[in-house]
Amino acid sequence: MTIDLNLSFGIHGKNILRKYMSNNKILVLGSNGMLGKMISLYLDSFKDLDITLTSRNSTEFIEKNFGGKYLKFDAIGDNINSIINKKNKFDYVINCIGVIKPKINEKDNNSVNETISLNSYLPSDLQLVAAEDDIRYIQIGTDCVFSGKTGKYVENSFMDAEDLYGKSKIVGEIESTNKLLIRSSIVGPETGKGNSLMNWFLKNEARIVSGFKNHKWNGVTTLNFSKIVEGIIRNDNYTFRTQHLVPKNTISKAELLEEFKKNFKKDIDIKHVDAENIVDRTLSTNNQKLNENLWQLAGYKNIPTVQENIEELANSKFSHRIIN
């Protein structure tokens, strides 16, 4: 069944008439992480979408915002079939579970095993379940599958990551039937201390911090990604395997901190410095038309700049619900 709705989307508030599909059952794996929080809040704001979400444990954030929509799932100890089975059938599964680079200790066996389990084995298991049960599986990819030595990586560029994080993600990003991989670097708000660049900056109590001017970045926000996922589901756009999500421009990590400072009203000084090693993991794409289409599905008339995306994130009610 479909219904027509006239809604306002995107940073320019452009009204778009869309044909909305109802009765979509969506499972969000890892709703307590940086991406999972935003995707869960955003998709749950649409009453015609049937959202179920998971986390290792229930939290105050989950109880406050989702109540009975939560399923306990430990991706290391539990089998994925414990939540995806004949009783619990889903049309879409969005995997937000993963170990991020700052949390990995390559000298600790437990940390190494957890990283491989969550970043490599879990996506592989999901691929099999999605193919067997005809579920549409959306996986976020990372720019860290690339070393950062050249930049402007496209979808078929050689993945030359040198650390455990990147290598573990390479395995988890193998293409498969019913799997849609959208690759980008992401930033977004978190609760508590968090481990991401944005949260580190916003929670930092120092008077001055350093930002690298020779580390290049052209990622997106968790809100951008959430809107694109919703657009894909709404329009049943599932015609590709791997696509890079690329904004209009590229900035440095130091300039990214400046955007955080300006839009989140952070009273701190930023010293622009050169890192010992130049890092350029910027993404490009072999299919610019599809990149444009993804942004349009999310309600953006034109591909936005990094600066516009950070401004939108800072002004979003969903960001405020996560931070506050």
C-alpha positions as CSV (number, residue, x, y, z in Angstrom):
1,M,0.0,0.0,0.0
2,T,1.3,3.5,-0.8
3,I,0.2,6.9,0.3
4,D,1.1,10.4,-1.0
5,L,2.5,12.8,1.5
6,N,3.8,16.4,1.1
7,L,6.8,16.8,3.4
8,S,9.6,19.3,3.9
9,F,13.2,17.9,3.8
10,G,16.7,19.1,3.5
11,I,18.6,22.2,4.6
12,H,16.6,24.4,2.3
13,G,13.3,23.0,3.5
14,K,12.2,22.1,0.0
15,N,8.8,20.5,-0.3
16,I,8.8,17.3,-2.1
17,L,5.8,15.1,-3.0
18,R,6.8,11.5,-2.4
19,K,5.0,8.2,-2.7
20,Y,5.3,6.6,0.7
21,M,5.4,2.8,1.2
22,S,3.7,1.7,4.4
23,N,4.1,-1.5,6.4
24,N,7.9,-1.5,6.2
25,K,9.4,-3.5,9.1
26,I,12.8,-2.2,9.8
27,L,15.4,-3.6,12.2
28,V,18.2,-1.3,13.4
29,L,21.1,-3.2,14.9
30,G,23.2,-1.3,17.4
31,S,20.9,1.6,18.4
32,N,23.0,2.8,21.2
33,G,26.0,3.9,19.1
34,M,26.7,7.2,17.3
35,L,25.0,6.2,14.1
36,G,22.4,3.9,15.6
37,K,21.0,6.6,17.9
38,M,20.4,9.0,15.0
39,I,19.0,6.5,12.6
40,S,16.7,5.1,15.3
41,L,15.4,8.5,16.3
42,Y,15.0,9.7,12.7
43,L,13.2,6.6,11.4
44,D,11.0,6.3,14.5
45,S,9.7,9.9,13.9
46,F,7.7,8.5,10.9
47,K,4.6,6.8,12.3
48,D,4.1,4.6,9.3
49,L,7.4,2.9,9.7
50,D,7.6,-0.1,12.0
51,I,10.9,0.1,13.8
52,T,12.6,-2.5,16.0
53,L,16.0,-1.8,17.5
54,T,18.7,-3.7,19.3
55,S,21.4,-3.0,21.8
56,R,23.6,-5.2,24.2
57,N,21.7,-3.6,27.1
58,S,18.8,-1.3,27.5
59,T,19.9,2.3,28.5
60,E,18.2,5.4,29.7
61,F,18.3,6.7,26.2
62,I,16.5,3.6,24.8
63,E,13.9,3.5,27.6
64,K,13.1,7.2,27.2
65,N,12.8,7.2,23.4
66,F,11.8,3.7,22.3
67,G,10.3,1.7,25.2
68,G,8.9,-1.6,23.9
69,K,10.6,-1.4,20.5
70,Y,13.8,-2.7,21.9
71,L,15.3,-6.2,21.7
72,K,18.4,-7.2,23.7
73,F,21.1,-8.5,21.3
74,D,24.8,-9.1,22.0
75,A,26.4,-9.5,18.6
76,I,29.3,-11.4,20.0
77,G,27.5,-13.9,22.1
78,D,24.1,-14.2,20.4
79,N,23.2,-15.7,17.0
80,I,21.7,-13.3,14.5
81,N,18.8,-15.9,14.0
82,S,17.8,-15.2,17.6
83,I,16.2,-11.9,16.4
84,I,15.8,-12.5,12.7
85,N,13.6,-15.6,12.4
86,K,10.1,-16.8,11.4
87,K,8.6,-15.0,14.4
88,N,10.5,-11.7,13.7
89,K,10.4,-11.0,10.0
90,F,11.8,-7.7,8.6
91,D,11.9,-6.0,5.3
92,Y,15.0,-4.0,6.0
93,V,18.0,-4.5,8.4
94,I,20.3,-1.6,9.0
95,N,23.6,-2.6,10.7
96,C,25.0,0.1,12.9
97,I,27.1,-2.3,15.0
98,G,30.9,-2.0,14.8
99,V,34.1,-1.3,16.7
100,I,35.5,2.1,15.8
101,K,39.2,2.8,15.6
102,P,39.7,4.7,18.9
103,K,38.4,1.7,20.8
104,I,40.8,-0.9,19.3
105,N,43.9,-2.1,21.1
106,E,45.8,-4.2,18.6
107,K,48.0,-5.5,21.5
108,D,45.1,-6.9,23.4
109,N,43.7,-10.3,22.2
110,N,40.2,-9.6,23.5
111,S,40.0,-6.3,21.7
112,V,41.3,-7.9,18.5
113,N,38.8,-10.7,18.7
114,E,35.9,-8.3,19.4
115,T,36.9,-6.1,16.4
116,I,37.0,-9.1,14.0
117,S,33.7,-10.5,15.4
118,L,31.8,-7.2,15.0
119,N,33.4,-5.7,11.9
120,S,34.0,-8.8,9.9
121,Y,32.0,-11.8,11.0
122,L,28.7,-10.1,11.8
123,P,28.3,-8.4,8.4
124,S,29.2,-11.8,6.8
125,D,26.5,-13.5,8.9
126,L,24.0,-10.8,8.0
127,Q,24.7,-11.3,4.3
128,L,23.7,-14.9,4.5
129,V,20.6,-14.2,6.5
130,A,19.5,-11.4,4.1
131,A,20.0,-13.6,1.1
132,E,18.2,-16.6,2.6
133,D,15.2,-14.6,4.0
134,D,15.0,-12.0,1.2
135,I,15.8,-9.1,3.5
136,R,17.2,-5.9,2.3
137,Y,20.4,-5.2,4.2
138,I,22.0,-1.8,4.5
139,Q,25.5,-1.5,5.7
140,I,27.5,1.7,6.2
141,G,31.0,1.5,4.8
142,T,34.1,3.5,5.9
143,D,36.8,5.5,4.2
144,C,39.3,3.7,6.5
145,V,39.4,0.7,4.2
146,F,41.9,3.0,2.4
147,S,45.3,4.0,3.7
148,G,44.9,7.7,3.0
149,K,48.0,7.9,0.9
150,T,46.4,9.1,-2.3
151,G,42.8,10.4,-1.7
152,K,39.9,10.6,-4.1
153,Y,39.2,6.9,-3.8
154,V,36.4,5.4,-5.9
155,E,34.3,2.3,-5.4
156,N,36.7,0.0,-7.1
157,S,39.9,1.5,-5.7
158,F,42.3,-1.0,-4.1
159,M,41.6,-1.2,-0.4
160,D,45.0,-0.9,1.2
161,A,44.3,-0.3,4.9
162,E,47.2,-1.0,7.1
163,D,45.6,-1.2,10.6
164,L,43.3,-3.8,12.2
165,Y,40.3,-1.5,11.9
166,G,40.6,-1.0,8.2
167,K,41.4,-4.6,7.5
168,S,38.4,-5.8,9.6
169,K,36.1,-3.5,7.7
170,I,37.4,-4.7,4.3
171,V,36.1,-8.2,5.2
172,G,32.8,-6.7,6.4
173,E,32.3,-4.7,3.2
174,I,32.5,-7.6,0.7
175,E,29.6,-7.3,-1.8
176,S,26.7,-9.7,-1.6
177,T,23.1,-10.4,-2.7
178,N,20.6,-8.1,-1.0
179,K,23.4,-6.1,0.6
180,L,23.6,-2.4,-0.1
181,L,26.9,-0.7,1.1
182,I,27.0,3.1,1.4
183,R,30.6,4.1,2.1
184,S,31.5,7.4,3.8
185,S,33.1,8.8,6.9
186,I,30.6,10.0,9.4
187,V,30.4,12.5,12.3
188,G,27.5,12.9,14.7
189,P,26.5,13.6,18.3
190,E,26.8,11.0,21.1
191,T,25.6,10.7,24.7
192,G,28.2,10.5,27.5
193,K,31.9,10.7,26.8
194,G,31.9,8.9,23.4
195,N,35.0,8.2,21.3
196,S,34.4,10.1,18.1
197,L,36.1,13.3,16.9
198,M,33.0,15.4,17.3
199,N,32.2,14.2,20.9
200,W,35.9,14.5,21.8
201,F,35.8,18.1,20.7
202,L,32.5,19.1,22.2
203,K,33.3,17.5,25.6
204,N,36.9,18.9,25.6
205,E,37.5,21.3,28.5
206,A,40.9,22.6,27.3
207,R,41.3,26.2,26.3
208,I,43.0,25.2,23.0
209,V,43.1,22.1,20.9
210,S,45.0,21.2,17.7
211,G,43.5,20.3,14.4
212,F,45.3,18.8,11.5
213,K,45.4,21.0,8.4
214,N,47.0,18.2,6.3
215,H,44.3,15.6,7.1
216,K,41.6,15.9,4.4
217,W,37.9,15.0,5.0
218,N,34.7,14.9,2.9
219,G,32.4,12.8,5.0
220,V,28.8,13.2,6.0
221,T,26.8,13.5,9.2
222,T,24.7,10.8,10.9
223,L,21.7,12.9,10.0
224,N,22.6,12.9,6.3
225,F,23.0,9.2,6.4
226,S,19.7,8.6,8.2
227,K,17.8,10.7,5.7
228,I,19.4,8.8,2.8
229,V,18.4,5.4,4.4
230,E,14.9,6.6,4.8
231,G,14.8,7.8,1.2
232,I,16.1,4.5,0.0
233,I,13.4,2.6,1.9
234,R,10.6,5.0,0.9
235,N,11.4,4.9,-2.8
236,D,12.5,1.2,-2.8
237,N,15.8,2.3,-4.4
238,Y,17.9,-0.8,-4.1
239,T,19.6,-1.0,-7.5
240,F,23.3,-0.9,-6.5
241,R,25.8,-2.9,-4.4
242,T,28.4,-0.3,-3.3
243,Q,28.2,3.5,-3.6
244,H,30.3,6.2,-2.2
245,L,28.3,9.1,-0.6
246,V,30.1,12.3,-1.4
247,P,29.3,15.9,-0.4
248,K,30.0,18.9,-2.6
249,N,33.4,19.8,-1.2
250,T,36.4,18.7,0.9
251,I,37.8,20.4,4.0
252,S,40.7,19.7,6.5
253,K,40.1,18.1,9.9
254,A,41.1,21.5,11.4
255,E,38.4,23.2,9.4
256,L,36.0,20.5,10.5
257,L,36.7,21.4,14.1
258,E,36.0,25.1,13.2
259,E,32.6,24.1,11.9
260,F,31.9,22.2,15.1
261,K,33.0,25.3,17.1
262,K,30.8,27.7,15.1
263,N,27.6,25.7,14.9
264,F,27.6,24.1,18.3
265,K,28.7,27.3,20.0
266,K,31.9,25.9,21.6
267,D,34.2,28.4,23.3
268,I,37.6,27.0,22.5
269,D,40.6,27.9,20.3
270,I,41.8,25.7,17.5
271,K,45.4,25.7,16.5
272,H,45.8,24.6,12.9
273,V,48.9,22.3,12.7
274,D,50.5,19.8,10.3
275,A,50.4,16.2,11.4
276,E,53.6,14.2,11.0
277,N,51.9,12.2,8.2
278,I,49.6,13.5,5.5
279,V,46.3,11.7,5.5
280,D,43.8,12.0,2.6
281,R,41.0,9.4,2.7
282,T,38.7,11.6,0.7
283,L,36.2,9.7,-1.4
284,S,35.1,10.2,-5.0
285,T,32.7,8.1,-7.1
286,N,32.5,6.3,-10.4
287,N,28.8,7.0,-10.4
288,Q,28.1,10.7,-9.8
289,K,24.6,10.4,-11.0
290,L,23.8,7.8,-8.4
291,N,25.5,10.0,-5.7
292,E,23.3,12.9,-6.8
293,N,20.2,10.6,-6.7
294,L,20.9,9.5,-3.1
295,W,21.1,13.1,-1.9
296,Q,17.8,13.8,-3.8
297,L,16.1,10.8,-2.1
298,A,17.0,12.4,1.2
299,G,15.3,15.6,0.2
300,Y,18.3,17.7,-0.8
301,K,17.7,19.7,-4.0
302,N,21.5,20.0,-4.6
303,I,24.4,18.1,-3.1
304,P,25.2,20.0,0.1
305,T,28.6,21.2,1.3
306,V,30.3,19.9,4.4
307,Q,29.6,23.2,6.1
308,E,25.9,23.1,5.3
309,N,25.7,19.6,6.7
310,I,27.3,20.5,10.0
311,E,25.0,23.5,10.3
312,E,22.0,21.3,9.6
313,L,23.2,18.7,12.2
314,A,23.7,21.4,14.9
315,N,20.1,22.7,14.3
316,S,18.4,19.3,14.3
317,K,16.0,18.4,17.0
318,F,17.4,14.9,16.8
319,S,20.9,16.1,17.7
320,H,19.5,18.0,20.7
321,R,17.7,14.8,21.9
322,I,20.9,12.9,21.8
323,I,23.1,15.5,23.4
324,N,20.7,16.7,26.1
